[in-house]
Amino acid sequence: MSFFLDSFTVAAVSAGAFFFLAGSVGLLRFPDALSRLHALTKADNLGLGLVMLGLLPRADGLLAALKLVFVWLLVLLASAMVSQMVARVARRGGSPS
Amino acid sequence: MGYFLLAAAGFLLVMMALGMVRIVRGPEDADRMMSAQLLGTGGVAVLLLIGAAEVVPAAVDVALTLALLAAFASVAFVKSATHPLSDSDKEPDGA
């Protein structure tokens, strides 16, 4: 049982790390600001979700696991809101002066 | 298992450092802010991994705080971009 849980953790955390890699490469390689934002926001939040999913079996107790889920939900909510606002600024081409 | 989680945290740190190249290259301030957003998301993941590897439950609290502060930083950036301080700080007589 523990072997299966451990291999689940390894698989999920590795997949999450891959999505972080994809997000970073996209942030570096994509041509304009909006597509960079698209790469960053989606890939990184999926990566964080997979890392969190992989760590769930290692949490001691239901409450600790629930807390991990809430960290992810907070990051999702914040980045969904922030990416809309940053996209509006990037589209206007405005820079804070 | 702990070593694997620490290695994954190190890999994520390298990815965050790679993303910070965008801070140097720009070209817009929005691009730089995206890199800071990556720093927030990646930092939360690194904290969760380290907390699980070293069995430090308090790291989850730090991750929550970092997520909140990263969101506030981005909101502050957008506020300063859409309502520049220089407008509201102008002297009433236009000087």
Backbone of each chain as ProteinMPNN parsed JSONL, in Angstrom:
{"seq_chain_A": "MSFFLDSFTVAAVSAGAFFFLAGSVGLLRFPDALSRLHALTKADNLGLGLVMLGLLPRADGLLAALKLVFVWLLVLLASAMVSQMVARVARRGGSPS", "coords_chain_A": {"N_chain_A": [[0.835, -1.213, 0.0], [1.864, 1.21, 0.887], [3.839, 1.427, -0.968], [2.442, 1.882, -3.321], [1.242, 4.347, -2.752], [3.535, 5.898, -2.511], [4.585, 5.73, -5.098], [2.561, 6.98, -6.44], [2.851, 9.573, -5.409], [5.419, 10.196, -6.435], [4.881, 10.127, -9.197], [2.891, 12.151, -9.509], [4.164, 14.461, -8.5], [6.322, 14.621, -10.243], [4.992, 15.05, -12.675], [3.881, 17.548, -12.062], [6.234, 19.066, -11.805], [7.068, 18.938, -14.433], [5.095, 20.51, -15.66], [5.683, 22.956, -14.531], [8.147, 23.365, -15.721], [7.285, 23.611, -18.387], [5.798, 25.967, -18.143], [7.8, 27.85, -17.475], [9.474, 27.735, -19.726], [7.657, 28.573, -21.637], [7.181, 31.159, -20.733], [9.611, 32.279, -21.296], [9.965, 31.904, -24.063], [7.73, 32.592, -25.635], [6.204, 34.865, -28.017], [4.662, 37.308, -27.511], [3.151, 39.431, -24.964], [0.607, 38.579, -24.094], [0.4, 35.856, -24.849], [2.477, 34.878, -23.37], [1.452, 35.273, -20.835], [-0.664, 33.509, -20.92], [0.698, 31.043, -21.084], [2.066, 31.055, -18.655], [0.09, 31.357, -16.569], [-1.763, 29.221, -16.819], [-0.203, 26.822, -17.038], [1.425, 26.887, -14.732], [-0.37, 26.897, -12.594], [-1.632, 24.473, -12.945], [0.597, 22.845, -12.574], [1.198, 23.39, -9.88], [-1.132, 22.365, -8.751], [-0.829, 19.627, -9.338], [1.49, 19.017, -7.894], [0.526, 19.505, -5.332], [-1.478, 17.54, -5.25], [0.12, 15.274, -5.335], [1.323, 15.441, -2.858], [-0.716, 15.023, -1.108], [-1.209, 12.281, -0.084], [0.799, 12.153, 1.81], [0.189, 13.871, 3.794], [-0.535, 14.35, 7.248], [-3.384, 13.35, 8.462], [-6.833, 14.368, 7.986], [-7.378, 17.066, 8.167], [-4.956, 18.413, 7.638], [-4.583, 17.658, 4.991], [-6.792, 18.863, 3.845], [-6.07, 21.482, 4.212], [-3.907, 21.749, 2.471], [-5.306, 21.525, 0.061], [-6.772, 23.858, 0.215], [-4.781, 25.794, 0.071], [-4.083, 25.513, -2.611], [-6.511, 26.218, -3.823], [-6.712, 28.889, -3.046], [-4.494, 29.982, -4.403], [-5.321, 29.48, -7.026], [-7.66, 31.06, -7.226], [-6.584, 33.62, -6.741], [-4.747, 33.862, -8.868], [-6.334, 33.63, -11.096], [-7.81, 35.969, -10.94], [-5.774, 37.897, -10.914], [-4.483, 37.45, -13.35], [-6.333, 38.278, -15.252], [-6.336, 41.024, -14.692], [-3.66, 41.773, -15.135], [-3.512, 41.119, -17.824], [-5.195, 43.037, -18.893], [-3.708, 45.35, -18.425], [-1.428, 44.714, -19.961], [-2.503, 44.608, -22.498], [-3.323, 47.179, -23.012], [-0.863, 48.176, -23.297], [0.234, 49.764, -21.466], [2.558, 51.218, -19.243], [3.454, 51.469, -15.856], [3.871, 54.731, -14.687]], "CA_chain_A": [[0.0, 0.0, 0.0], [2.732, 2.386, 0.969], [4.579, 1.538, -2.23], [1.578, 2.515, -4.315], [1.1, 5.769, -2.41], [4.795, 6.569, -2.831], [4.74, 5.881, -6.553], [1.608, 8.026, -6.839], [3.482, 10.864, -5.098], [6.498, 10.449, -7.396], [4.303, 10.419, -10.515], [2.192, 13.437, -9.536], [5.112, 15.569, -8.332], [7.09, 14.734, -11.482], [4.141, 15.705, -13.669], [3.807, 18.958, -11.691], [7.507, 19.71, -12.154], [7.083, 19.095, -15.891], [4.276, 21.654, -16.048], [6.441, 24.167, -14.191], [9.14, 23.527, -16.794], [6.583, 24.132, -19.558], [5.449, 27.363, -17.886], [8.984, 28.701, -17.543], [9.919, 27.808, -21.117], [6.707, 29.424, -22.34], [7.405, 32.553, -20.328], [10.828, 32.781, -21.942], [10.045, 31.749, -25.512], [6.582, 33.055, -26.409], [6.556, 36.151, -28.619], [4.09, 38.548, -26.979], [2.834, 39.408, -23.535], [-0.608, 37.832, -23.778], [0.646, 34.417, -24.908], [3.301, 34.544, -22.202], [0.556, 35.198, -19.679], [-1.419, 32.267, -21.084], [1.575, 29.933, -20.713], [2.416, 31.12, -17.229], [-1.009, 31.196, -15.623], [-2.379, 27.891, -16.846], [0.736, 25.728, -16.771], [1.933, 26.897, -13.373], [-1.396, 26.506, -11.631], [-1.783, 23.023, -13.079], [1.758, 22.234, -11.928], [1.025, 23.472, -8.424], [-2.191, 21.428, -8.389], [-0.312, 18.26, -9.369], [2.397, 18.865, -6.754], [-0.325, 19.403, -4.144], [-2.123, 16.223, -5.308], [1.103, 14.265, -4.965], [1.658, 15.539, -1.431], [-1.89, 14.69, -0.282], [-1.092, 11.056, 0.718], [1.798, 12.292, 2.865], [-0.325, 14.755, 4.844], [-1.001, 13.564, 8.392], [-4.733, 13.701, 8.898], [-7.732, 14.963, 6.998], [-7.329, 18.522, 8.26], [-3.75, 18.86, 6.94], [-4.825, 17.471, 3.561], [-7.741, 19.895, 3.443], [-5.331, 22.742, 4.183], [-3.165, 21.756, 1.202], [-6.258, 21.827, -1.013], [-7.165, 25.268, 0.303], [-3.668, 26.592, -0.475], [-4.196, 25.506, -4.069], [-7.69, 26.991, -4.226], [-6.385, 30.316, -2.894], [-3.618, 30.38, -5.51], [-6.142, 29.488, -8.242], [-8.529, 32.241, -7.2], [-5.769, 34.83, -6.869], [-4.097, 34.02, -10.163], [-7.37, 33.877, -12.094], [-8.141, 37.39, -10.863], [-4.619, 38.73, -11.256], [-4.115, 37.334, -14.757], [-7.226, 39.18, -15.98], [-5.941, 42.424, -14.519], [-2.378, 41.992, -15.817], [-3.773, 41.093, -19.258], [-5.744, 44.332, -19.291], [-2.586, 46.303, -18.478], [-0.541, 44.37, -21.066], [-3.163, 44.892, -23.766], [-3.258, 48.626, -23.22], [0.52, 48.563, -23.524], [0.579, 50.802, -20.515], [3.547, 50.906, -18.225], [3.254, 52.407, -14.756], [4.823, 55.829, -14.763]], "C_chain_A": [[0.861, 1.25, 0.0], [3.526, 2.574, -0.321], [3.741, 2.243, -3.28], [1.407, 3.996, -4.04], [2.365, 6.53, -2.768], [4.953, 6.757, -4.328], [3.732, 6.887, -7.092], [2.204, 9.412, -6.579], [4.564, 11.198, -6.12], [5.916, 10.848, -8.746], [3.684, 11.807, -10.538], [3.164, 14.601, -9.4], [5.961, 15.731, -9.586], [6.273, 15.412, -12.566], [4.014, 17.196, -13.364], [5.075, 19.704, -12.057], [7.602, 19.906, -13.655], [6.257, 20.309, -16.317], [4.936, 22.974, -15.651], [7.508, 24.443, -15.242], [8.479, 24.136, -18.027], [6.236, 25.608, -19.359], [6.647, 28.281, -18.014], [9.467, 28.854, -18.968], [8.975, 28.714, -21.914], [6.906, 30.889, -22.004], [8.624, 33.135, -21.029], [10.686, 32.863, -23.452], [8.891, 32.377, -26.282], [6.768, 34.504, -26.84], [5.939, 37.376, -27.958], [3.527, 38.332, -25.579], [1.623, 38.537, -23.224], [-0.378, 36.33, -23.851], [1.583, 33.978, -23.788], [2.436, 34.39, -20.964], [-0.25, 33.902, -19.71], [-0.579, 31.067, -20.659], [1.777, 29.896, -19.2], [1.245, 30.732, -16.355], [-1.544, 29.774, -15.612], [-1.396, 26.818, -16.438], [1.166, 25.713, -15.308], [0.874, 26.499, -12.363], [-1.702, 25.022, -11.722], [-0.614, 22.304, -12.401], [1.64, 22.253, -10.417], [-0.055, 22.504, -7.959], [-1.688, 19.997, -8.364], [0.648, 18.015, -8.209], [1.587, 18.677, -5.469], [-1.002, 18.033, -4.092], [-1.142, 15.125, -4.895], [1.433, 14.287, -3.484], [0.493, 15.143, -0.539], [-1.73, 13.392, 0.514], [-0.11, 11.181, 1.873], [1.327, 13.23, 3.975], [-0.827, 13.915, 6.017], [-2.371, 14.088, 8.823], [-5.528, 14.399, 7.816], [-7.595, 16.48, 6.969], [-6.124, 19.078, 7.502], [-3.936, 18.739, 5.431], [-5.759, 18.557, 3.038], [-7.051, 21.25, 3.328], [-4.526, 22.863, 2.893], [-4.097, 22.123, 0.054], [-6.625, 23.305, -0.984], [-6.052, 26.199, -0.162], [-3.808, 26.672, -1.994], [-5.379, 26.348, -4.524], [-7.431, 28.495, -4.1], [-5.52, 30.795, -4.047], [-4.407, 30.443, -6.816], [-6.98, 30.754, -8.327], [-7.725, 33.506, -7.454], [-5.232, 34.96, -8.283], [-5.132, 34.186, -11.269], [-7.721, 35.362, -12.124], [-6.99, 38.245, -11.39], [-4.297, 38.649, -12.737], [-5.049, 38.175, -15.621], [-6.74, 40.624, -15.903], [-4.637, 42.72, -15.239], [-2.59, 41.989, -17.331], [-4.337, 42.42, -19.723], [-4.633, 45.368, -19.403], [-1.708, 46.017, -19.683], [-1.17, 44.74, -22.397], [-3.17, 46.379, -24.068], [-1.859, 49.059, -23.583], [0.974, 49.627, -22.56], [1.66, 50.338, -19.567], [3.373, 51.915, -17.106], [4.306, 53.495, -14.77], [4.751, 56.66, -13.498]], "O_chain_A": [[0.638, 2.199, -0.753], [3.845, 3.693, -0.722], [4.235, 3.083, -4.031], [1.421, 4.812, -4.961], [2.304, 7.656, -3.263], [5.399, 7.81, -4.783], [4.002, 7.57, -8.08], [2.086, 10.313, -7.409], [4.635, 12.322, -6.616], [6.392, 11.793, -9.375], [3.915, 12.568, -11.477], [3.025, 15.612, -10.089], [6.292, 16.856, -9.962], [6.791, 16.254, -13.299], [4.033, 18.021, -14.277], [5.022, 20.829, -12.555], [8.144, 20.909, -14.118], [6.652, 21.051, -17.216], [4.778, 23.986, -16.335], [7.749, 25.592, -15.613], [9.023, 25.053, -18.643], [6.361, 26.408, -20.286], [6.544, 29.365, -18.589], [9.829, 29.951, -19.391], [9.411, 29.51, -22.746], [6.814, 31.756, -22.873], [8.671, 34.329, -21.323], [11.222, 33.781, -24.072], [9.041, 32.672, -27.468], [7.403, 35.288, -26.135], [6.611, 38.402, -27.845], [3.442, 37.207, -25.085], [1.604, 37.835, -22.213], [-0.896, 35.59, -23.014], [1.499, 32.847, -23.31], [2.653, 33.495, -20.147], [-0.491, 33.279, -18.676], [-1.068, 30.178, -19.963], [1.672, 28.848, -18.563], [1.38, 29.869, -15.488], [-1.757, 29.186, -14.551], [-1.707, 25.986, -15.586], [1.262, 24.644, -14.704], [1.183, 25.832, -11.375], [-1.995, 24.378, -10.715], [-0.804, 21.286, -11.736], [1.941, 21.265, -9.748], [0.077, 21.887, -6.902], [-2.061, 19.224, -7.481], [0.633, 16.943, -7.604], [1.898, 17.826, -4.636], [-1.096, 17.427, -3.024], [-1.508, 14.175, -4.202], [1.786, 13.255, -2.913], [0.678, 14.944, 0.661], [-2.08, 13.375, 1.694], [-0.174, 10.399, 2.822], [2.005, 13.364, 4.994], [-1.469, 12.885, 5.811], [-2.484, 15.134, 9.463], [-4.974, 14.946, 6.863], [-7.681, 17.106, 5.913], [-6.239, 20.086, 6.806], [-3.5, 19.609, 4.677], [-5.561, 19.101, 1.951], [-7.391, 22.063, 2.468], [-4.464, 23.934, 2.29], [-3.744, 22.919, -0.816], [-6.772, 23.933, -2.033], [-6.321, 27.262, -0.72], [-3.673, 27.741, -2.589], [-5.274, 27.102, -5.492], [-7.872, 29.279, -4.94], [-5.757, 31.864, -4.609], [-4.197, 31.347, -7.625], [-7.01, 31.431, -9.355], [-8.11, 34.354, -8.259], [-5.253, 36.052, -8.85], [-4.843, 34.821, -12.284], [-7.907, 35.943, -13.193], [-7.18, 39.168, -12.182], [-3.885, 39.642, -13.336], [-4.61, 38.735, -16.626], [-6.73, 41.349, -16.898], [-4.493, 43.764, -15.875], [-1.942, 42.749, -18.05], [-4.01, 42.889, -20.813], [-4.605, 46.164, -20.341], [-1.278, 46.946, -20.368], [-0.469, 45.139, -23.327], [-3.041, 46.795, -25.219], [-1.656, 50.154, -24.107], [1.97, 50.312, -22.793], [1.668, 49.183, -19.14], [3.166, 53.099, -17.371], [5.501, 53.21, -14.855], [5.48, 57.642, -13.362]]}, "seq_chain_B": "MGYFLLAAAGFLLVMMALGMVRIVRGPEDADRMMSAQLLGTGGVAVLLLIGAAEVVPAAVDVALTLALLAAFASVAFVKSATHPLSDSDKEPDGA", "coords_chain_B": {"N_chain_B": [[12.464, 8.917, -0.005], [12.142, 11.483, 0.981], [14.366, 12.663, -0.136], [13.723, 12.667, -2.819], [11.591, 14.512, -2.85], [12.92, 16.803, -2.019], [14.691, 17.093, -4.155], [12.884, 17.603, -6.195], [11.954, 20.072, -5.288], [14.301, 21.563, -5.576], [14.549, 21.468, -8.359], [12.301, 22.944, -9.095], [13.081, 25.398, -8.082], [15.2, 26.006, -9.812], [13.704, 26.303, -12.153], [12.21, 28.569, -11.477], [14.28, 30.433, -11.297], [15.039, 30.449, -13.947], [12.764, 31.568, -15.096], [13.047, 34.112, -14.139], [14.724, 35.39, -15.841], [13.146, 36.744, -17.562], [12.514, 39.028, -16.165], [14.765, 40.567, -16.494], [14.82, 40.846, -19.273], [12.44, 42.023, -19.985], [9.912, 43.045, -22.275], [8.003, 44.872, -21.419], [6.499, 46.283, -18.444], [4.48, 44.653, -17.575], [5.313, 42.119, -18.333], [7.426, 41.743, -16.614], [6.039, 41.652, -14.261], [4.655, 39.287, -14.581], [6.693, 37.457, -14.251], [7.217, 37.795, -11.569], [4.845, 36.803, -10.628], [5.139, 34.125, -11.319], [7.169, 33.565, -9.549], [5.754, 33.676, -7.155], [3.839, 31.53, -7.404], [5.564, 29.336, -7.874], [7.087, 29.506, -5.565], [5.227, 28.83, -3.596], [4.802, 26.142, -4.274], [7.392, 25.104, -3.831], [7.645, 25.538, -1.095], [5.609, 23.863, -0.104], [6.643, 21.387, -0.9], [9.082, 21.263, 0.514], [8.094, 21.395, 3.1], [6.779, 18.932, 3.21], [8.896, 17.18, 2.818], [10.702, 17.599, 4.923], [9.058, 17.254, 7.032], [7.722, 19.539, 8.245], [5.116, 21.016, 9.415], [4.42, 23.694, 9.598], [5.286, 24.952, 7.333], [3.277, 24.971, 5.49], [1.633, 27.011, 6.358], [3.309, 29.179, 5.872], [3.376, 28.996, 3.115], [0.722, 29.631, 2.488], [0.677, 32.326, 3.324], [2.561, 33.394, 1.563], [1.251, 33.012, -0.884], [-0.905, 34.751, -0.564], [0.452, 37.218, -0.307], [1.72, 37.385, -2.784], [-0.465, 37.689, -4.463], [-1.397, 40.173, -3.546], [0.779, 41.768, -4.277], [0.629, 41.707, -7.07], [-1.861, 42.915, -7.467], [-1.276, 45.431, -6.478], [0.56, 46.252, -8.402], [-1.091, 46.397, -10.692], [-2.875, 48.361, -9.897], [-1.12, 50.542, -9.724], [-0.435, 50.757, -12.357], [-2.769, 51.396, -13.708], [-3.845, 53.556, -12.381], [-1.858, 55.944, -12.185], [0.458, 57.177, -9.766], [1.49, 59.659, -10.155], [-0.47, 61.251, -11.216], [-2.445, 61.635, -9.214], [-0.925, 62.835, -7.335], [-0.382, 65.318, -8.162], [0.146, 68.815, -7.969], [-2.431, 71.09, -6.953], [-2.465, 73.502, -8.349], [-1.296, 72.848, -10.701], [1.457, 72.827, -10.861]], "CA_chain_B": [[11.327, 9.718, -0.466], [12.443, 12.877, 1.301], [15.343, 13.19, -1.087], [13.026, 12.957, -4.077], [10.821, 15.763, -2.721], [13.878, 17.919, -2.008], [15.193, 17.263, -5.519], [11.826, 18.276, -6.957], [11.96, 21.477, -4.876], [15.45, 22.192, -6.222], [14.223, 21.63, -9.78], [11.371, 24.079, -9.228], [13.858, 26.628, -7.854], [15.909, 26.297, -11.071], [12.711, 26.81, -13.1], [11.888, 29.948, -11.103], [15.418, 31.266, -11.678], [14.963, 30.58, -15.406], [11.702, 32.519, -15.391], [13.433, 35.467, -13.76], [15.4, 36.03, -16.975], [12.145, 37.639, -18.148], [12.577, 40.316, -15.461], [15.85, 41.346, -17.102], [14.585, 41.134, -20.694], [11.24, 42.851, -20.168], [10.201, 44.479, -22.442], [7.002, 45.7, -20.72], [6.44, 46.024, -17.019], [3.567, 43.529, -17.345], [6.107, 40.899, -18.431], [8.19, 41.594, -15.362], [5.118, 41.255, -13.197], [4.356, 37.862, -14.761], [7.783, 36.697, -13.659], [6.996, 37.825, -10.126], [3.736, 35.878, -10.381], [5.748, 32.791, -11.348], [7.906, 33.435, -8.283], [4.788, 33.375, -6.103], [3.3, 30.167, -7.557], [6.643, 28.375, -7.664], [7.484, 29.539, -4.157], [4.249, 28.044, -2.834], [5.079, 24.717, -4.526], [8.646, 24.74, -3.16], [7.391, 25.473, 0.355], [4.848, 22.644, 0.182], [7.537, 20.232, -1.051], [10.034, 21.238, 1.633], [7.336, 21.058, 4.293], [6.501, 17.498, 3.22], [10.132, 16.405, 2.883], [11.319, 17.738, 6.243], [7.968, 17.129, 8.016], [7.525, 20.817, 8.938], [3.746, 21.406, 9.032], [4.264, 25.15, 9.557], [5.622, 25.453, 6.002], [2.028, 25.203, 4.753], [1.188, 28.363, 6.721], [4.16, 30.12, 5.131], [2.931, 28.953, 1.72], [-0.519, 30.415, 2.41], [1.023, 33.744, 3.41], [3.226, 33.789, 0.319], [0.227, 33.103, -1.932], [-1.664, 35.98, -0.339], [1.293, 38.38, -0.585], [1.949, 37.462, -4.235], [-1.674, 38.27, -5.051], [-1.419, 41.602, -3.215], [1.804, 42.459, -5.069], [0.136, 41.891, -8.43], [-2.932, 43.909, -7.432], [-0.634, 46.745, -6.331], [1.123, 46.615, -9.709], [-2.156, 46.806, -11.614], [-3.373, 49.659, -9.431], [-0.176, 51.61, -10.069], [-0.379, 50.912, -13.811], [-3.99, 52.003, -14.234], [-4.019, 54.871, -11.745], [-0.502, 56.347, -11.8], [0.527, 58.049, -8.597], [1.882, 61.018, -10.531], [-1.665, 62.05, -11.486], [-3.14, 62.031, -7.997], [-0.03, 63.618, -6.481], [-0.111, 66.617, -8.785], [-0.266, 70.01, -7.207], [-3.706, 71.596, -7.468], [-2.295, 74.606, -9.286], [-0.686, 72.353, -11.918], [2.907, 73.003, -10.852]], "C_chain_B": [[11.559, 11.201, -0.204], [13.401, 13.492, 0.301], [14.687, 13.517, -2.415], [12.277, 14.286, -3.995], [11.754, 16.967, -2.7], [14.443, 18.168, -3.397], [14.161, 17.969, -6.385], [11.775, 19.76, -6.589], [13.13, 22.218, -5.516], [15.199, 22.436, -7.699], [13.291, 22.82, -9.986], [12.103, 25.402, -8.992], [14.619, 27.018, -9.119], [14.933, 26.873, -12.095], [12.341, 28.255, -12.785], [13.012, 30.893, -11.489], [15.425, 31.502, -13.187], [13.907, 31.616, -15.789], [12.097, 33.945, -15.075], [14.273, 36.157, -14.824], [14.454, 37.044, -17.621], [12.131, 38.994, -17.444], [13.636, 41.2, -16.113], [15.462, 41.787, -18.509], [13.366, 41.996, -20.947], [10.33, 42.321, -21.25], [9.213, 45.375, -21.677], [7.067, 45.387, -19.227], [5.499, 44.872, -16.703], [4.316, 42.204, -17.43], [6.898, 40.663, -17.157], [7.286, 41.136, -14.234], [4.731, 39.787, -13.326], [5.446, 37.017, -14.14], [7.654, 36.681, -12.135], [5.847, 36.907, -9.727], [4.228, 34.432, -10.385], [6.496, 32.527, -10.048], [6.954, 33.08, -7.138], [4.283, 31.942, -6.192], [4.374, 29.122, -7.286], [7.1, 28.344, -6.214], [6.528, 28.746, -3.285], [4.531, 26.548, -3.021], [6.344, 24.268, -3.808], [8.432, 24.617, -1.654], [6.61, 24.217, 0.721], [5.752, 21.418, 0.111], [8.503, 20.128, 0.126], [9.312, 20.868, 2.929], [7.029, 19.574, 4.375], [7.785, 16.694, 3.396], [10.724, 16.429, 4.294], [10.314, 17.557, 7.365], [7.905, 18.384, 8.892], [6.119, 21.297, 8.576], [3.58, 22.916, 8.904], [4.575, 25.71, 8.181], [4.355, 25.709, 5.192], [1.477, 26.592, 5.078], [1.994, 29.421, 5.977], [3.729, 30.17, 3.671], [1.644, 29.757, 1.538], [-0.219, 31.902, 2.422], [1.675, 34.234, 2.126], [2.218, 33.93, -0.82], [-0.555, 34.403, -1.809], [-0.841, 37.21, -0.715], [1.564, 38.529, -2.077], [0.737, 38.076, -4.923], [-1.728, 39.77, -4.775], [-0.409, 42.377, -4.052], [1.298, 42.721, -6.484], [-0.98, 42.924, -8.47], [-2.336, 45.314, -7.289], [-0.021, 47.207, -7.641], [0.038, 47.124, -10.645], [-2.727, 48.155, -11.197], [-2.431, 50.782, -9.86], [-0.104, 51.812, -11.569], [-1.61, 51.636, -14.331], [-4.27, 53.363, -13.612], [-2.649, 55.354, -11.279], [-0.533, 57.343, -10.644], [0.766, 59.49, -9.001], [0.656, 61.893, -10.804], [-2.297, 62.558, -10.193], [-2.266, 62.898, -7.113], [0.246, 65.001, -7.034], [-0.576, 67.76, -7.89], [-1.564, 70.548, -7.804], [-3.528, 72.72, -8.484], [-1.515, 74.189, -10.537], [0.823, 72.479, -11.945], [3.629, 71.666, -10.891]], "O_chain_B": [[11.231, 12.057, -1.025], [13.285, 14.661, -0.066], [15.031, 14.504, -3.065], [12.311, 15.087, -4.929], [11.449, 18.013, -3.273], [14.654, 19.318, -3.785], [14.503, 18.821, -7.205], [11.579, 20.611, -7.458], [12.982, 23.361, -5.949], [15.582, 23.474, -8.238], [13.461, 23.603, -10.92], [11.788, 26.41, -9.626], [14.687, 28.196, -9.471], [15.269, 27.81, -12.82], [12.176, 29.072, -13.691], [12.766, 32.008, -11.949], [15.764, 32.588, -13.657], [14.119, 32.433, -16.685], [11.56, 34.887, -15.658], [14.516, 37.361, -14.739], [14.889, 38.064, -18.156], [11.775, 40.002, -18.054], [13.449, 42.406, -16.269], [15.72, 42.922, -18.911], [13.257, 42.631, -21.996], [9.971, 41.148, -21.15], [9.547, 46.507, -21.327], [7.615, 44.367, -18.81], [5.674, 44.184, -15.697], [4.004, 41.268, -16.695], [7.024, 39.533, -16.684], [7.683, 40.353, -13.371], [4.505, 39.11, -12.324], [5.162, 35.969, -13.56], [7.947, 35.674, -11.491], [5.854, 36.312, -8.649], [3.798, 33.616, -9.569], [6.465, 31.42, -9.512], [7.296, 32.286, -6.261], [4.287, 31.215, -5.199], [4.142, 28.15, -6.568], [7.457, 27.288, -5.691], [6.95, 28.069, -2.347], [4.505, 25.781, -2.059], [6.378, 23.178, -3.236], [8.965, 23.71, -1.015], [6.9, 23.575, 1.731], [5.654, 20.518, 0.945], [8.718, 19.045, 0.669], [9.843, 20.124, 3.753], [7.014, 19.002, 5.465], [7.777, 15.647, 4.044], [11.189, 15.406, 4.797], [10.67, 17.692, 8.536], [8.019, 18.307, 10.116], [5.941, 21.924, 7.532], [2.697, 23.378, 8.182], [4.173, 26.833, 7.875], [4.348, 26.565, 4.308], [0.927, 27.271, 4.211], [1.45, 30.422, 5.512], [3.712, 31.236, 3.057], [1.492, 30.479, 0.553], [-0.782, 32.661, 1.633], [1.392, 35.334, 1.652], [2.315, 34.854, -1.628], [-0.834, 35.072, -2.803], [-1.347, 38.132, -1.354], [1.633, 39.646, -2.591], [0.876, 38.879, -5.846], [-2.066, 40.553, -5.663], [-0.681, 43.495, -4.488], [1.502, 43.801, -7.037], [-1.046, 43.727, -9.401], [-2.823, 46.267, -7.896], [-0.065, 48.392, -7.971], [0.208, 48.146, -11.31], [-3.028, 48.994, -12.045], [-2.876, 51.841, -10.304], [0.242, 52.899, -12.031], [-1.518, 52.407, -15.287], [-4.87, 54.228, -14.252], [-2.307, 55.196, -10.108], [-1.402, 58.21, -10.553], [0.333, 60.423, -8.325], [0.712, 63.113, -10.652], [-2.641, 63.734, -10.073], [-2.768, 63.613, -6.246], [1.013, 65.769, -6.454], [-1.564, 67.655, -7.163], [-1.774, 70.473, -9.015], [-4.353, 72.876, -9.385], [-1.116, 75.034, -11.337], [1.423, 72.249, -12.995], [4.859, 71.628, -10.889]]}, "name": "protein", "num_of_chains": 2, "seq": "MSFFLDSFTVAAVSAGAFFFLAGSVGLLRFPDALSRLHALTKADNLGLGLVMLGLLPRADGLLAALKLVFVWLLVLLASAMVSQMVARVARRGGSPSMGYFLLAAAGFLLVMMALGMVRIVRGPEDADRMMSAQLLGTGGVAVLLLIGAAEVVPAAVDVALTLALLAAFASVAFVKSATHPLSDSDKEPDGA"}
